[in-house]
Amino acid sequence: MRRAWFLILILGLVFVPSTFGQSTSNDSHSTDSQTLQALLQEVRQLRQDVRAVTVASERAQILLARLQAQQTAIDLAQKELDNARSQLDQAQKHQNGVENQLAYYKDQDTEERTPDSAARQKLEDLLGRYKASVDEASAEVQDAQTKEMQAKQKFQTEQSKLDALQDELDRLDQSLKSLTSQPVN
């Protein structure tokens, strides 16, 4: 804004004396020419500064939109990771429960505790089903661990993207600060 007022003041000082027909000598003509050249240079510099600020502003708006989109992606990745961790926790609890029941029935599978052969046969059938359940529960835990690891990796990837965008925005901010901290002639 100071440059614009300075420009108007200079134009006024240059053109007002010439409109009233004051000095027309070669010295004043060369001074006028130098002043016009200086003004022209100043206008060009102003135009370049305005262009630079406009481009930086547009880049900042684009980066902010990308940051918002990336934050949404991180939020979704976090929900996916939380869900995967919850499923893993449930699968591990289920596996522990089935293993505890299997251990209990194995403990019951002795002649002293179950002397009746028919009852022992039922107990052995039950043990077979629990062993199969333990295998299924172990497979569920492994699957849940894989899903949790994939969700964690996806979250870290999305977080890295967000960090890169924030770094780019910081660099843009620094370049704008350097533009505004340049002294005005």
C-alpha positions as CSV (number, residue, x, y, z in Angstrom):
1,M,0.0,0.0,0.0
2,R,2.9,2.4,0.8
3,R,4.3,1.6,-2.7
4,A,1.1,2.6,-4.3
5,W,1.0,6.0,-2.5
6,F,4.6,6.5,-3.2
7,L,3.9,5.9,-6.9
8,I,1.0,8.4,-7.0
9,L,3.2,11.0,-5.2
10,I,6.0,10.5,-7.7
11,L,3.7,10.7,-10.7
12,G,2.2,13.9,-9.3
13,L,5.6,15.4,-8.8
14,V,6.8,14.4,-12.3
15,F,3.7,15.4,-14.3
16,V,2.5,18.5,-12.5
17,P,5.5,20.7,-13.3
18,S,5.5,19.7,-17.0
19,T,1.8,20.5,-17.3
20,F,2.3,24.0,-16.1
21,G,5.1,24.6,-18.7
22,Q,7.9,25.1,-16.2
23,S,11.3,23.8,-17.2
24,T,11.9,22.3,-20.6
25,S,15.7,22.2,-20.7
26,N,17.8,19.1,-21.4
27,D,18.6,18.7,-17.7
28,S,15.0,18.6,-16.7
29,H,14.2,16.3,-19.7
30,S,16.9,13.8,-18.6
31,T,15.7,14.0,-15.0
32,D,12.1,13.4,-16.1
33,S,13.3,10.5,-18.2
34,Q,15.3,9.0,-15.2
35,T,12.3,9.5,-13.0
36,L,10.0,7.8,-15.5
37,Q,12.4,4.9,-15.8
38,A,12.5,4.6,-12.0
39,L,8.7,4.7,-11.8
40,L,8.4,2.2,-14.6
41,Q,10.8,-0.1,-12.7
42,E,8.8,0.3,-9.5
43,V,5.6,-0.5,-11.4
44,R,7.2,-3.6,-12.8
45,Q,8.4,-4.6,-9.4
46,L,4.9,-4.1,-7.9
47,R,3.4,-6.2,-10.6
48,Q,5.9,-8.9,-10.0
49,D,5.2,-8.8,-6.2
50,V,1.5,-8.9,-6.8
51,R,1.9,-11.9,-9.1
52,A,4.1,-13.7,-6.6
53,V,1.7,-13.1,-3.7
54,T,-1.2,-14.3,-5.8
55,V,0.5,-17.5,-6.8
56,A,1.6,-18.1,-3.2
57,S,-2.0,-17.5,-2.0
58,E,-3.4,-19.9,-4.6
59,R,-0.8,-22.6,-3.6
60,A,-1.7,-22.1,0.0
61,Q,-5.4,-22.6,-0.7
62,I,-4.6,-25.8,-2.7
63,L,-2.4,-27.1,0.1
64,L,-5.1,-26.3,2.7
65,A,-7.6,-28.3,0.7
66,R,-5.2,-31.2,0.4
67,L,-4.5,-31.0,4.1
68,Q,-8.2,-31.3,4.9
69,A,-8.6,-34.2,2.5
70,Q,-5.5,-35.9,4.0
71,Q,-6.8,-35.3,7.6
72,T,-10.0,-37.1,6.5
73,A,-8.0,-40.0,5.2
74,I,-6.1,-40.1,8.5
75,D,-9.3,-40.1,10.5
76,L,-10.6,-43.0,8.5
77,A,-7.3,-44.9,8.8
78,Q,-7.4,-44.3,12.6
79,K,-10.9,-45.7,12.8
80,E,-9.9,-48.7,10.7
81,L,-6.9,-49.2,13.0
82,D,-9.0,-48.9,16.2
83,N,-11.5,-51.4,14.7
84,A,-8.7,-53.9,13.8
85,R,-7.3,-53.6,17.4
86,S,-10.7,-54.2,18.8
87,Q,-11.2,-57.3,16.7
88,L,-7.8,-58.5,17.6
89,D,-8.6,-58.1,21.3
90,Q,-11.9,-59.9,20.9
91,A,-10.3,-62.7,19.0
92,Q,-7.6,-63.1,21.7
93,K,-10.2,-63.2,24.5
94,H,-12.2,-65.8,22.6
95,Q,-9.0,-67.9,22.0
96,N,-8.1,-67.6,25.7
97,G,-11.7,-68.7,26.7
98,V,-11.6,-71.7,24.4
99,E,-8.1,-72.7,25.6
100,N,-9.3,-72.4,29.2
101,Q,-12.3,-74.6,28.5
102,L,-10.1,-77.1,26.7
103,A,-7.7,-77.2,29.7
104,Y,-10.6,-77.8,32.0
105,Y,-12.1,-80.7,30.0
106,K,-8.6,-82.2,29.6
107,D,-8.3,-82.1,33.3
108,Q,-11.6,-84.0,33.6
109,D,-10.5,-86.6,31.1
110,T,-9.1,-89.1,33.6
111,E,-10.4,-92.4,34.9
112,E,-10.6,-91.0,38.4
113,R,-12.6,-88.0,37.5
114,T,-14.7,-89.7,34.8
115,P,-14.9,-93.4,35.5
116,D,-17.9,-94.1,33.3
117,S,-16.7,-95.1,29.8
118,A,-19.8,-93.5,28.0
119,A,-19.2,-90.2,29.8
120,R,-15.5,-90.4,28.9
121,Q,-16.4,-91.0,25.3
122,K,-18.6,-87.9,25.3
123,L,-15.8,-86.0,27.0
124,E,-13.3,-87.1,24.3
125,D,-15.7,-86.0,21.6
126,L,-16.1,-82.7,23.4
127,L,-12.3,-82.4,23.6
128,G,-12.0,-82.9,19.9
129,R,-14.5,-80.1,19.2
130,Y,-12.6,-77.8,21.6
131,K,-9.3,-78.6,20.0
132,A,-10.9,-77.7,16.6
133,S,-12.2,-74.5,18.2
134,V,-8.8,-73.6,19.5
135,D,-7.4,-74.0,16.0
136,E,-10.2,-71.8,14.6
137,A,-9.6,-69.2,17.3
138,S,-5.8,-69.3,16.6
139,A,-6.6,-68.7,12.9
140,E,-8.9,-65.8,13.8
141,V,-6.2,-64.2,16.0
142,Q,-3.7,-64.5,13.2
143,D,-6.1,-63.0,10.7
144,A,-6.9,-60.2,13.2
145,Q,-3.2,-59.6,13.7
146,T,-2.7,-59.3,10.0
147,K,-5.5,-56.8,9.6
148,E,-4.2,-54.8,12.5
149,M,-0.7,-54.7,11.0
150,Q,-2.2,-53.6,7.6
151,A,-4.3,-50.9,9.3
152,K,-1.3,-49.7,11.2
153,Q,0.8,-49.5,8.1
154,K,-2.0,-47.6,6.2
155,F,-2.3,-45.2,9.1
156,Q,1.5,-44.6,9.1
157,T,1.4,-44.0,5.3
158,E,-1.4,-41.5,5.6
159,Q,0.4,-39.8,8.5
160,S,3.5,-39.5,6.4
161,K,1.5,-37.9,3.6
162,L,0.1,-35.4,6.0
163,D,3.5,-34.6,7.4
164,A,4.8,-34.0,3.9
165,L,1.9,-31.6,3.2
166,Q,2.5,-29.8,6.4
167,D,6.2,-29.4,5.5
168,E,5.3,-28.0,2.1
169,L,2.9,-25.6,3.8
170,D,5.7,-24.5,6.2
171,R,8.0,-23.9,3.3
172,L,5.4,-21.8,1.5
173,D,4.8,-19.9,4.8
174,Q,8.6,-19.2,5.0
175,S,8.7,-18.0,1.4
176,L,5.8,-15.6,2.1
177,K,7.5,-14.3,5.2
178,S,10.7,-13.6,3.3
179,L,8.6,-11.7,0.7
180,T,7.0,-9.5,3.4
181,S,10.3,-8.9,5.2
182,Q,12.0,-7.5,2.2
183,P,12.6,-3.8,2.7
184,V,10.6,-1.3,0.6
185,N,12.7,1.1,-1.3
